[in-house]
C-alpha cells in the first residue's frame, strides 16, 4: 500500500544539505574529542586532589578541636570535683566561725553559685589580660639587658599575643585547661584507639579494661563509645574507654571498643602505691558507723592524712564508659584522688568528735542520716567474720568476668578472646584444665554464666554474638551461637528454669533468648544508653537492669513490660537483687553503693569505695553482699544497711566477682591479669 523506502542512497550522489566526511576528517574529530576529554580529566583530577587536601585539613582541624573539647571536658570535671571538695571544706569550717561571719560566708557561697557564664567569662578575660600583661612585663624586663626587645619597646618578635585561634575571642572557659603556649597534659589526650579493658563507661558503660566503664561506663560507653561508654584499650583501636565507667569502663569497664560503648573503660593500673591490706584482714575501723575509739581507727586516720599529703596518682583514666568507659560517657575523673574527703552527714558535717559515717539512710525527703547499726549487725548465723585468700589464678589477660560452678569445683575466668577453666578443689592447682576460645582473639569477654546444671556455659562480650558451650562433652565445644544486632554484650542473666537468657546490649536494649531453640524472643527497650548490668529475681518473674543512662529499670517478665524506673545522678556499673528479700544494691560510677527497696521508699547509701564500683554480688543467703571497684577494694556489706563486714585490698582494679552457691568462696577478677579465690570464714 505504501512505497517501500530506499535502504541506500541512489548513485546520483549525496542529497542536498548532507555533509560527507572523509576518514581523515573523522580521525581528526576523534582526536579533538580525546584531547578535550583528557583536558577535562586533568581538571577533574586537580579538583579531586584539591578536595582531598581540604578534607585532610578539615580532619586535622577536627582532631585538634576534638582534643581541645576533650581536654576542656576533663578540666570541667576536675574543676567540678574541686568545687565540691571546697564546698565540703566550707561546710566543715562554717560551724567554727562567729555567727555574723557564718552569715557572710553563706551569702558569699550562694552568690558564687549564681554566677552566670557571661560574668565568668568577663572575670576570666580580665585575669587573662592581667596575666598576659604581667608575662610581657617580665619578658621585657628579662630581655632589656640583652637588647632583645623590639625597637619600640614592644614584645619580642614572634611572641604570640592572642589566644589560640581555635578558642575564639572569649578565650578559655576553664582556666588552665589549655593555656596559651602550654601543651595539654598527656592524660587529657583521649586514646582514640584503646581497647584494653583496664578502666566503662567503659564506653563505660564507662565506661565499662585499661582506661571502660566506665565510659566509660559512657555507653563507656560502651565501643565505636565513645559513646562512652565503653568502656578496652589497645594502641590501635579507638574509643574503648568510656565503661567506666564496665570497659566497667573499660569492665568495667573501667572496663569498650570500636563496636562497644566507650563509657565503660577500666584503669587497671595500681593507683595506690601503699602496700595492700593482708588478704582477709578485717578493716575493723570501718565496722562501726562513725566510731573513733579504737587504735585501728586512729591508725586509719593517720593513713588518711598520709593519703592527703601524697601527690595525685598519674594513672587516672582518660573510659568507659567503663565498664561500663571514660559517655563523656565520660569516665569518672578524680582530679585529686589523694585528698578525697570523707562522707558528710545530712548537714554537710562529719559526726562531731568521731570518724565520719560511711552508711546513711535516706528518708522520704532525700535527707541522709547516719545509720545506727543493730547489735547483731556483724554476728549471727550466715554472717562471715572475714575472708582468707587461698589461691591465685594467673589468667594472663585482664579478667573481666568470673563465675563459680555449683557445687564448688570449677572457676571460669574470662579475658581477651578466651575463657579458662580452673579446678580449685585441688589445693595448689594453678594450671587451667581447659581453655575455651570465644568471640575474636582481640575482643574482651564481659560476662560468663553457668546454667544451674553446670553443663552449659554462656559467654558474651565485645562482639555481636553469644557463645553457648557444651561442657558435658569429653572436650568442651560450642553447640550454638546467638547473633544480636548490637555490637557488644555487657552482662548476662539466666532464668531459674534455664530456659531463657537475658543479655544487656551496648545499644541499650535487653535481648531475651530462647535457649532451647536458640532464637530471639523479644527485646526490652527503654535504656537510652548502653545497658551495663542485670539481675533476675529468684522466682524468675522480675528483671532488673542498670544502664549508662543513669537509670535502673525493672521489667515484668510475664507481661513483657517495664514496671519501674529509678533515676540516679551517676552511671550504673553494677547491681544485684537480694535472693531472699526485696532489696536491690546498685554500684555506681561516682563510687557510691545504694541499696533501695523494690516496693517501699526506703534507701541506704554506702560510701567506703574511693572510685567507681565495677561489680556487685549477693550471697545466696541474702544476708550480705560484696562489691568491688577501681580502687582495688573488695568490700563485704550487711544487707541492707551496709555495715562493713570485711574489706580486702588487691593490687589492681577489681573488675568482676562471684560468690559460690554455698556462700563459702568468693572469686574476683582484676586488672593485673589474675583471678583471686577467697575462702569465707564464719
Secondary structure, DSSP 8 states (H G I E B T S, - for coil): ------SS--TT---TT-----HHHHHHHHHHHHHHHHHHHHHHHHHHHHHHHHHHHHHHHHHHHHHHHHHHHHHHHHHHHHHHHHHHHHHHHHTTS-HHHHHHHHHHHHHHHT--HHHHHHHHHHHHHHHHHHHHHHHHHHHHTTT-S-TTS---TT---S--GGG-TT--SSTTSS-TT----GGGS--TT----B-----------B---S-------B---TT-------TT-S--------------S----TTSBSS-----S----S----TT---GGGTSTT---SHHHHHHHHHHHHHHHS---S--------------------TTGGG------TTS---TTS----EEEE-TTS-EEE----TTTT-STT---EEEEEEEE--SS---EEEE-SSS-EEEEE-BSEEEEEE-SSTT--S-SEEEE-S-TTSBEEEEEE-TTSSEEEEEESSSEEEEEE-SSSS-EEEEEEE-SSS-EEEEEE-TTSSEEEEEETTS-EEEEETTTTEEEEEE---SS-EEEEEE-TTSSEEEEEETTSEEEEEETTTTEEEEEEE-SS-EEEEEE-SSSSEEEEEETTS-EEEEESSSS-EEEE---SS-EEEEEE-TTSSEEEEEETTSEEEEEETTT--EEEEEE-SS-EEEEEE-TTS-EEEEEETTS-EEEEEEE-
